[in-house]
Every structure is written in C-alpha cells, then in structure tokens.
C-alpha cells in the first residue's frame, strides 16, 4: 500500500539529523586497557541533563485519575493472574498528556509531571525536545490494551491501516502502530520516575476482546526452542491470525516490486506462502528494496510495537521507573546518541519482551538496571537485511545490572547487519532467581547468521556472578538440509553459559548471502554456581558453545565471499561450575585461536589454545 501523505522528508531528516551527530568510534582494540575506553564513555555520559525549572502538571490540562478493576489476564507465556486494569468508564488522558507536553514545548521546555494515582492513556505519549516527563511515586499509567488506539494519531495516514508512525520492527523499517512512548528526531529528552512505584504498564496480556485475544496472542505459534518454559501463546486459538499466518493483505512481490527478476523474487519469497506472513513479509520488502512509504502495516496486521521507541534522538535519559507487561520489546532506541538508561526495572515475561534493545546507537550507558524478561534481557542490534543505513551500534557500557529470567542476559544480535563494536559489560549479577521454573537460558550470547551478516568485534566482559547457573538442560537449534551439523545436536538455544551462535535460526531466512564476522571477544572473571533440579545437579549444560559461521548455508551467487571463523577470543580467570555434560563441556565449530587461561570447569583448571 502506498501511503497517501508520505514524503521522504521525514527519513531524510532522520538520516541527516541524527547521523550528523554520530561520533567516530573509539577503537578499543588498538592498544592499552580497553576498560579505560569504557570509563571514557561513562564519563562522557555523566553530564547532567538540563531542563528549564518549570513544571506542567497534567491535572491542570484535564487529566484525571481512574478507578481500576481486576481482570483475568496473562502475566507470562504460561501463567494467568487477576491483574489490575482501568475501569470501564475510565477517563482517557491522552489529550491531557499531549496538551501538557505541547504547553511545555511552547514555553521553551521544562518538566511534565504525572502525579501519584492510576491514569488511563488510550494513545501514545510523544516525547519532545527539552521536555522531561516525570512520574511521581505511586503514579501508574495503564496504556490501553486495544491495538486500534495506536493507529489513530500517527503522522502518516495509511487509509484502512490507520494513522501510523515511522518505526522499526525486528530491525526492519516500516510504518506501524505507535509505541506507547515514542520520540522521533528529538534532542534533550527525559522519561523518569521517582522510584519503582512509578509504573508504565503496557497491558500486553490483558484481553481486548471477548475471545480473550491480547497483544501477546499475535506472536502466534511458539517458535522458542526451549523445553523448559514458554510453551504457551497467551490467548491463542486454533485458526487465530497472527504474525506467523498468511495475511491476504500482503500483496505478492511481483506486484509491489515489479523491478525484480523472477529469479530474484523467488529467492526472496522462498518456498510456499511463508512470505505472506507479516513477520516474513517485512524482511522481504527490505530485501526487495521497497520504499518505506510502501511498507505500511498497522491495522489488519500483527506486528506488535515496542513499548518505548526512541528514534533518531540525541541526549536521552531513561531513569527510575518500572515498566511492565509490554506488547513487544520493552525499550527500543534506534539511531540515538548519548543515551543513558539508569535504575530502571524492566519486567515483562510475555513473548519477545526484550528488556533493552539499543539499535544503531552510539554512546549508550546501561547502569544499575534490573531485568526480568520473556526474551533477551539486553540485546544490542544494528539493522537487518538491507536496512543498514544507520550504521553500527558502538561505544556501549553495561554495568551494575541484575538479570533474572530471559533468553540471554547480555546479547549481541541477532539483527546486526550494520555491525556492533566496542561493547563493555562489567560488574553484573545474573541472579537467575526463577531458575526452577523459568531459568535464564544462557548468560553471554552472540547471535548472527548468513542473512544478518555484519560484524561483532571488540566485546569485553568482566566481573560477572551467576550464583544459580543457567538452564541445565539443552535446547538445540535446527540446521538447514545439507549442513555438516545435524539438527538438534548443538545447544545454541539454551544451556551454555557463553554462547556464540553464528547459525542462528537459519531456517527462518530465505536470503543467506552475507557471511558474518565475529572477532576480538574477551571474557574474564565469570563465576557460575550450581543448582539441583530433576535429579540433576550442575551449573549449566555446557560451559561454552561456539558455533562459527556455517559455509554450506550460503545460497547466493558465486564466487562465495570468504566465510571466516570466529577469531581471537579469550576466556580467562573464570569458574564455570559443574556442567551437566561432563564429557563435552565445550562445543566448538569454525573457531580459530580461542584461548582459555586459568579457566575452571568441574573443579579442574584448563589452560589451552584451541581451534576447530
């Protein structure tokens, strides 16, 4: 569908405005102590945010608190509880919140204050330059659980699809439902709470119709290869439309991309009708070079928006609040510079509820946050398919954080076609308090494949405690036909403390023409404890799994580009506890120059230089 009022001005502004602000990367791997580079990033981001000292209290613009009621809702993939939601006659504060922000902008900036109480908002809170939105202690915003409320106020009128916003969904550009909190091309913005009683509630598991459908239902059939938890899709019924069912609204590529040859079109679409599933159709549009103005989703489609989506912004502060039950990723900043997220409690156990996903961002600090998630706690990303115009994610420090449930505690990828470099993670606790029922799948996780390509380099980790280990049973990945690696034999999905997965879900991508490069990863002072469950005791299934790129996956033109092994990895001064797989605590494929120095596995010291 061609958007009636779409122009290139917005994207050009985004590309030129934020792009001009990006600094050249600090080369951590050249020489010297890389942690001095981390210190320099932190010091740069210590500069306090400045806003005019005037307040705009939302009640002065017509906002009023609401009564609440309890409804049966999904609290995770598998569990239902009686959760609070707004009363049926709750006042919608969208207009009042917007009016307060507009008045703040007109005055030259300041602070918009949301007092203690329960508030209902049936639309997005749009952050603007020089505006600080602050939730007082005890303020709880219930964002509407109805998808249509996020297709009413966007800048792009897409006809029956609704009024949509410029967005990214799993690292592909599109026009889609607005996020609950959104900003585009703004500077000097803040979203803060007084403490963790300041709550932003996405109501991802609260039904929005009589059939019990909620945002999380749109995930569709479960594709998580985890035998321990996350076995249910909330509210899903047989025949339910979702992001993984054919959508008749998605027109064939022959119609929307007539410039493709038949061979190109078939390569992108693949076999069968999976190309028409929303989650496959958007990447197909990227591969086909379809302009963003023609990638309209929204109403009639099933791509859930992230909760907090900050796009093309500079000087951003996110601090001191509790975000819960988000429809999709909890925080998704794209192409931002100078961003700090500090002392935030990111808690959402639904499908794809990543805690913090900075994408193509430069100079980011994640400081003293707590994550309890239905997917990766932190996942650093940088574009997918041909949507790489914003470049790499770089100069990122993660420190003082605590991780509970999740697929990976600190993850790089999988959407990383623009590259990721200079990432520093230190002084972390992967507490894994839910180890008995919903364990952390893996601790340090790198993932890419022949579709995502890009590079991962100069990643440094030190001082990590994992007192309750990670999942002690394996969850295997499915390889492609003809692979030298048999399906369901390598525990890349769950079970290892350190996982490099360079063949991540290869069956999901039709285009596999971009070999990734992974190098210069240095991990030290990781200590892993043991637990007992189901008659087994251990710290993990395996200590380290490094699955390098699999050359046989390539399906592009010849000659094939070089497929490089994972290179220059050091793991030192670590104690991995007692892996359940005592006979094979390490798995290596296509790895060159892995150094283990003073590494303890099952009580035995290992010093080795390995290639495979």
C-alpha positions in Angstrom: 0.0 0.0 0.0 1.3 3.5 -0.9 0.9 5.9 2.0 -1.1 8.9 0.8 0.9 11.7 2.6 4.3 10.0 3.0 7.3 12.0 1.8 11.0 11.4 2.0 11.4 14.5 4.2 11.0 12.6 7.5 13.5 9.9 6.6 16.0 12.4 5.2 15.7 14.4 8.3 16.3 11.3 10.4 19.3 10.2 8.4 20.9 13.6 8.2 20.0 14.9 11.7 21.0 12.1 13.9 23.6 10.8 11.5 25.5 14.2 11.7 25.7 13.8 15.4 27.3 10.4 15.5 30.9 10.4 16.5 33.6 8.2 15.1 34.0 5.0 17.2 36.7 4.8 19.8 38.9 1.9 18.8 39.0 -0.2 21.9 41.0 -3.0 20.4 44.0 -1.0 19.2 46.2 -0.9 22.3 46.2 -0.3 26.0 43.5 -1.1 28.6 40.1 -1.3 26.9 38.4 -0.6 30.2 39.8 2.9 30.1 37.7 3.3 26.9 34.7 2.2 28.9 35.5 4.7 31.6 35.7 7.5 29.0 32.3 6.5 27.6 30.8 6.7 31.2 32.5 10.0 31.9 31.1 11.5 28.7 27.6 10.4 29.7 27.8 11.8 33.2 26.9 15.3 32.0 23.6 16.1 33.7 20.5 16.8 31.6 19.3 20.4 31.8 15.7 21.5 31.6 14.1 24.8 32.5 12.8 24.8 36.0 9.1 25.0 35.4 6.5 22.3 35.9 3.4 21.4 33.9 1.2 19.2 36.0 -1.1 17.0 33.8 -4.1 17.6 36.0 -4.0 21.3 35.0 -4.7 20.2 31.4 -7.6 17.9 32.1 -6.1 14.7 33.2 -7.9 12.8 36.0 -7.1 9.5 37.7 -9.1 6.5 37.1 -10.7 3.7 39.1 -9.3 0.2 38.5 -10.7 -3.3 38.5 -9.2 -6.8 38.4 -9.5 -9.0 35.2 -8.1 -12.4 34.3 -5.1 -11.7 32.2 -1.8 -13.3 31.1 1.2 -12.5 33.3 3.6 -14.5 31.2 3.7 -17.0 28.3 2.2 -19.7 30.6 0.5 -18.1 33.6 -2.7 -16.2 34.1 -3.5 -14.0 37.1 -6.0 -11.4 38.2 -4.4 -8.2 37.2 -5.5 -4.6 37.6 -6.7 -2.6 34.6 -8.6 0.6 34.1 -12.3 0.7 34.9 -14.7 0.5 32.0 -15.6 4.2 32.3 -12.0 5.4 32.8 -11.2 8.9 31.5 -8.7 8.8 28.6 -5.8 11.1 29.5 -4.2 11.0 26.1 -5.3 14.5 25.1 -4.4 16.0 28.5 -0.9 14.4 28.5 -0.4 15.8 24.9 -1.6 19.2 25.9 0.8 19.4 28.8 3.7 18.4 26.6 2.7 20.9 23.9 2.5 23.7 26.5 5.9 22.7 27.9 7.4 22.9 24.3 5.7 26.3 23.7 7.2 27.7 26.9 10.7 26.6 25.8 10.9 23.3 27.8 10.5 22.1 31.3 9.1 19.2 33.2 5.7 17.5 32.7 4.6 15.9 35.9 2.2 12.9 36.3 1.2 12.8 40.0 0.5 9.8 42.2 -2.5 7.8 41.1 -3.8 5.5 38.4 -4.1 7.0 34.9 -5.5 5.6 31.7 -4.0 6.6 28.3 -5.5 5.4 25.1 -2.7 6.6 22.8 1.0 7.3 22.8 2.9 9.7 25.0 5.2 11.5 22.4 8.3 13.0 23.9 9.6 16.3 22.5 12.9 18.2 22.7 13.7 19.9 26.0 10.8 18.1 27.8 11.2 15.9 30.8 8.2 13.7 31.5 8.3 12.6 35.2 6.1 10.2 37.1 5.8 10.8 40.8 6.0 7.9 43.3 2.8 5.9 43.0 1.9 7.0 39.5 0.7 4.1 37.4 -0.1 4.6 33.7 -2.4 2.0 32.2 -1.8 2.2 28.5 -4.8 1.0 26.5 -4.6 -2.7 25.5 -6.5 -2.1 22.3 -4.3 -2.0 19.2 -6.5 0.4 17.3 -5.7 3.1 19.9 -2.1 3.2 18.5 -3.2 3.6 14.9 -5.1 6.9 15.5 -2.5 9.6 16.0 0.4 8.8 13.8 1.9 11.2 11.3 1.3 9.0 8.3 -2.3 8.4 7.1 -2.3 4.9 5.7 -6.0 4.7 5.0 -7.5 1.5 6.3 -4.2 0.6 8.1 -4.7 3.7 10.3 -2.5 6.7 11.1 0.8 5.1 11.7 4.3 6.1 12.9 7.7 5.6 11.4 9.1 2.6 13.2 11.4 -0.4 13.1 10.1 -3.9 13.8 12.8 -6.5 14.5 15.3 -4.1 12.8 13.4 -3.5 9.6 11.9 -0.1 8.8 8.2 0.2 8.4 5.1 2.3 9.2 3.3 0.6 12.1 1.3 1.0 15.3 2.8 3.7 17.5 4.6 2.7 20.6 3.1 3.6 24.0 6.0 6.1 24.4 7.5 7.5 21.2 10.0 10.1 20.1 11.3 10.9 16.7 14.3 13.2 15.9 14.2 15.0 19.3 17.1 16.3 21.4 17.4 16.6 25.2 14.5 14.4 26.3 13.9 12.5 29.6 11.5 10.0 30.9 11.9 9.4 34.6 10.1 8.1 37.7 10.6 8.8 41.3 11.2 5.2 42.1 9.9 1.8 41.1 6.4 2.6 42.2 6.3 4.8 39.1 4.9 2.3 36.7 4.4 2.2 32.9 2.0 -0.6 32.2 1.7 -1.9 28.6 -1.1 -4.4 29.5 0.4 -6.8 26.9 -1.5 -9.8 28.4 -4.9 -8.1 29.1 -7.6 -9.2 26.7 -9.0 -6.6 24.3 -12.0 -8.6 23.0 -14.5 -11.2 24.2 -12.4 -14.0 22.7 -9.6 -13.3 25.1 -7.1 -12.0 22.4 -4.3 -9.8 23.7 -1.2 -8.2 22.2 0.8 -11.3 23.1 -1.6 -13.5 21.1 -0.2 -12.0 17.9 3.1 -13.9 18.4 1.3 -16.9 17.0 2.7 -20.5 17.4 5.6 -20.8 19.7 9.0 -20.9 18.0 11.1 -20.8 21.1 13.2 -23.9 21.2 13.1 -24.2 24.9 11.8 -27.4 26.5 11.7 -25.9 30.0 9.3 -22.9 29.8 7.4 -20.6 27.4 5.2 -23.3 26.0 2.0 -21.3 25.5 0.9 -18.5 23.4 -1.4 -16.4 25.5 -5.0 -16.3 24.3 -4.2 -18.3 21.1 -7.0 -20.3 19.5 -6.9 -22.6 16.5 -7.1 -20.6 13.3 -6.1 -17.4 15.1 -4.5 -14.9 12.8 -1.0 -13.8 13.9 2.4 -12.7 12.7 3.1 -16.2 11.5 -0.1 -16.9 9.5 -0.7 -16.0 5.8 -2.1 -12.4 5.6 -4.2 -11.8 2.4 -3.4 -8.0 2.8 0.2 -8.7 1.8 0.5 -8.4 -1.9 2.9 -10.6 -3.9 6.3 -9.2 -4.6 5.6 -9.3 -8.3 3.1 -6.6 -7.7 4.9 -4.4 -5.1 8.4 -4.8 -6.5 8.0 -5.2 -10.3 11.6 -4.4 -10.8 12.7 -7.8 -9.5 13.5 -10.5 -11.9 11.6 -13.8 -11.5 14.7 -15.4 -10.0 15.2 -12.6 -7.5 11.6 -12.7 -6.5 11.6 -16.4 -6.0 14.8 -16.2 -4.0 13.3 -13.7 -1.6 9.9 -15.4 -1.3 11.2 -18.9 -0.9 9.0 -22.0 -1.0 5.3 -22.0 -0.1 3.4 -19.0 1.3 5.5 -18.0 4.3 6.5 -14.8 2.5 2.9 -13.6 3.2 3.3 -13.9 7.0 3.7 -10.5 8.4 7.0 -11.4 10.2 8.4 -12.7 6.9 6.8 -10.1 4.6 8.5 -7.1 6.1 12.1 -8.5 5.7 11.1 -9.5 2.1 10.1 -5.9 1.4 13.5 -4.8 2.7 15.4 -7.4 0.5 13.3 -6.3 -2.5 14.2 -2.6 -2.0 10.6 -1.5 -1.5 10.5 2.1 -0.1 9.5 2.6 3.5 6.4 4.6 2.4 5.0 1.4 0.9 5.8 -0.8 4.0 2.5 0.0 5.8 1.4 -2.4 8.5 -0.8 -1.3 11.4 -4.5 -2.3 11.3 -5.1 -5.6 9.6 -1.6 -6.8 10.5 0.0 -8.4 13.5 3.4 -6.7 14.2 3.3 -5.6 17.8 5.0 -2.3 18.6 7.8 -1.9 21.2 6.7 -0.2 24.4 9.3 2.7 24.4 10.6 3.6 21.0 13.1 6.4 20.7 14.2 7.0 17.1 16.9 9.4 15.8 17.3 11.2 19.1 20.2 12.7 21.0 20.8 13.2 24.7 18.2 10.9 26.2 17.7 9.9 29.8 15.5 7.0 31.0 15.6 6.6 34.7 14.0 5.3 37.9 10.7 3.7 36.7 9.2 0.3 36.4 8.0 -0.9 33.0 5.7 -4.0 33.0 3.8 -6.2 30.6 4.9 -4.7 27.3 3.4 -5.8 24.0 6.8 -6.4 22.4 10.3 -5.2 23.2 10.4 -3.0 26.3 12.9 -0.3 25.2 14.0 0.1 21.6 16.1 3.2 20.9 17.1 3.4 17.2 20.0 5.6 15.8 20.3 7.5 19.0 23.4 9.2 20.5 24.2 9.9 24.1 21.6 7.7 25.8 21.5 6.7 29.5 19.1 4.2 31.0 19.7 4.0 34.7 18.0 2.2 37.6 15.0 1.0 35.5 13.2 -2.1 36.4 12.3 -3.8 33.1 9.8 -6.6 33.8 7.7 -8.3 31.2 7.5 -12.1 30.7 5.5 -12.2 27.5 6.6 -13.2 24.0 9.6 -11.1 22.7 9.7 -9.0 25.8 13.3 -8.0 25.5 14.3 -5.5 28.2 16.6 -3.1 26.3 17.5 -3.2 22.6 19.7 -0.3 21.5 20.0 -0.4 17.7 22.5 1.5 15.6 23.2 3.7 18.7 26.4 5.4 19.7 27.5 6.1 23.3 25.0 4.3 25.5 25.2 3.6 29.2 23.0 0.9 30.9 23.6 1.5 34.6 22.2 -0.4 37.6 19.0 -1.7 35.9 17.2 -4.9 36.7 15.8 -7.2 34.0 13.2 -9.9 34.2 12.1 -10.7 30.7 10.4 -13.1 28.3 13.3 -12.8 25.9 16.8 -11.3 26.0 17.4 -9.0 28.9 19.7 -6.8 26.8 20.1 -7.3 23.0 22.2 -4.9 21.0 21.1 -4.6 17.4 22.1 -2.8 14.2 19.7 -3.3 11.3 18.6 -6.3 9.2 18.5 -7.3 5.6 19.1 -4.1 3.6 18.1 -1.7 6.3 21.6 -0.7 7.4 21.6 3.0 6.7 22.1 4.0 10.3 25.3 2.1 10.7 26.6 0.2 13.7 25.9 0.1 17.4 29.0 1.2 19.2 30.5 2.5 22.4 28.1 0.9 24.8 28.7 0.2 28.5 26.6 -2.1 30.6 27.4 -2.0 34.3 26.0 -2.8 37.7 22.9 -4.6 36.4 20.9 -7.6 37.6 19.3 -10.2 35.3 16.7 -12.8 36.2 14.6 -14.7 33.6 15.4 -14.3 29.9 16.8 -16.0 26.8 20.2 -14.2 27.1 21.4 -11.9 29.9 23.8 -9.8 27.7 23.2 -10.5 24.0 24.7 -9.1 20.8 22.5 -9.6 17.8 20.8 -11.3 16.1 19.8 -8.3 13.9 23.2 -6.8 13.4 23.8 -6.3 9.7 25.2 -2.8 10.3 27.8 -4.1 12.8 28.4 -4.0 16.5 31.6 -2.9 18.2 33.1 -1.5 21.4 30.7 -3.1 23.9 31.7 -3.3 27.5 29.9 -5.3 30.2 31.1 -5.3 33.8 30.1 -5.8 37.4 26.9 -7.7 36.7 24.8 -10.3 38.6 22.9 -12.8 36.6 20.9 -13.9 39.6 18.5 -16.2 37.8 16.1 -16.3 40.7 13.5 -18.1 38.7 15.9 -21.0 37.8 13.4 -23.7 38.9 10.5 -22.7 36.6 11.7 -20.1 34.1 15.5 -20.2 34.0 17.9 -17.9 32.3 18.7 -19.7 29.0 22.3 -18.5 28.5 24.4 -15.8 30.1 26.6 -14.2 27.4 25.1 -14.6 24.0 26.3 -13.6 20.5 24.0 -14.5 17.6 24.0 -13.9 13.9 23.7 -15.9 10.6 24.3 -15.8 6.9 21.3 -13.5 6.5 22.2 -10.9 9.1 25.9 -10.7 8.3 27.6 -7.7 9.7 30.4 -7.8 12.3 30.7 -8.3 16.1 34.0 -7.2 17.4 35.7 -5.7 20.5 33.3 -7.1 23.1 34.7 -7.1 26.6 33.1 -8.7 29.7 34.4 -8.9 33.3 33.3 -9.5 36.8 30.0 -11.4 36.4 28.4 -13.6 39.1 25.9 -16.2 38.1 25.0 -17.8 41.5 22.2 -20.1 40.2 23.7 -21.0 36.9 21.8 -21.1 33.7 19.4 -23.6 32.3 20.9 -27.1 32.9 19.1 -28.9 30.1 19.9 -28.2 26.4 17.7 -26.6 23.8 19.0 -27.3 20.4 18.8 -25.5 17.1 17.6 -26.8 13.8 20.1 -26.7 10.9 19.5 -26.5 7.2 19.4 -29.5 4.9 22.9 -30.3 3.8 24.6 -28.7 6.8 27.6 -30.6 8.3 25.9 -30.1 11.6 22.9 -32.4 12.3 19.8 -30.7 13.6 19.1 -30.8 17.4 22.7 -31.6 18.3 24.1 -28.2 19.3 22.7 -26.4 22.4 22.8 -22.9 21.0 19.2 -22.1 22.1 19.8 -22.7 25.8 22.1 -24.5 28.2 25.5 -22.8 27.8 27.0 -20.0 29.9 28.7 -18.5 26.9 27.1 -19.0 23.5 28.4 -17.8 20.1 25.6 -18.7 17.6 26.7 -17.8 14.1 24.0 -20.0 12.6 21.0 -18.5 14.5 17.6 -19.9 13.3 18.9 -20.4 9.7 15.6 -21.9 8.6 13.8 -18.6 9.1 15.7 -16.7 6.4 15.5 -17.2 2.6 18.3 -14.9 1.7 21.6 -16.1 3.1 24.3 -14.2 1.2 26.1 -12.2 4.0 28.7 -14.2 6.0 29.1 -12.6 9.4 32.5 -11.8 11.1 33.0 -12.3 14.8 36.3 -11.5 16.4 38.0 -9.9 19.4 35.9 -11.1 22.3 37.4 -11.1 25.8 35.7 -12.5 28.8 37.1 -12.6 32.4 36.2 -13.2 36.0 32.9 -15.0 35.4 31.8 -17.3 38.4 29.0 -19.7 38.0 27.2 -21.6 40.8 25.4 -24.9 40.8 21.8 -25.9 41.4 19.9 -29.2 41.7 16.8 -29.9 39.7 15.0 -33.0 38.4 17.7 -35.3 39.8 20.5 -33.4 38.1 23.0 -31.1 39.6 25.1 -28.6 37.8 25.7 -25.0 36.7 24.8 -25.4 33.0 24.5 -28.0 30.3 27.8 -26.9 28.7 30.2 -24.1 29.7 30.9 -22.7 26.3 29.3 -23.2 22.9 30.9 -21.5 19.9 29.2 -22.3 16.6 31.0 -20.3 13.9 29.5 -19.4 10.5 28.4 -22.5 8.5 29.5 -22.0 4.9 27.1 -24.6 3.5 24.2 -22.2 4.4 25.2 -19.7 1.7 22.7 -19.6 -1.2 23.9 -16.5 -3.2 25.9 -16.0 -6.3 29.3 -17.5 -6.8 32.1 -16.9 -6.0 31.0 -17.2 -2.4 32.5 -14.5 -0.1 35.0 -15.6 2.5 33.5 -17.3 5.4 35.8 -16.5 8.3 36.0 -18.5 11.6 35.3 -16.9 15.0 38.7 -15.4 15.8 40.7 -14.0 18.7 38.5 -15.0 21.7 40.0 -15.1 25.2 38.3 -16.5 28.3 40.3 -16.2 31.5 40.0 -16.4 35.2 36.6 -18.0 35.1 34.9 -20.8 37.1 32.1 -22.4 35.1 31.0 -24.7 37.9 29.9 -28.2 37.0 28.4 -28.6 33.5 25.8 -31.4 33.3 27.5 -32.5 30.0 30.7 -33.6 31.7 32.1 -35.4 28.7 31.8 -32.3 26.4 31.8 -29.1 28.4 32.9 -27.2 25.3 31.5 -27.2 21.8 33.5 -25.6 19.0 32.9 -25.3 15.3 34.8 -23.0 12.9 36.8 -21.3 15.6 40.3 -20.1 15.4 42.6 -19.0 18.3 40.3 -19.5 21.3 42.5 -19.1 24.4 41.4 -20.4 27.8 43.6 -19.1 30.6 43.0 -20.2 34.3 39.5 -21.5 33.5 38.0 -23.9 35.9 35.4 -26.5 34.7 34.2 -29.2 37.1 36.9 -28.2 39.6 39.7 -28.7 37.1 41.9 -25.9 35.7 42.1 -25.6 31.9 44.7 -23.7 30.0 44.5 -24.2 26.3 44.7 -22.6 22.8 42.0 -24.2 20.7 40.8 -24.1 17.1 38.2 -26.2 15.4 
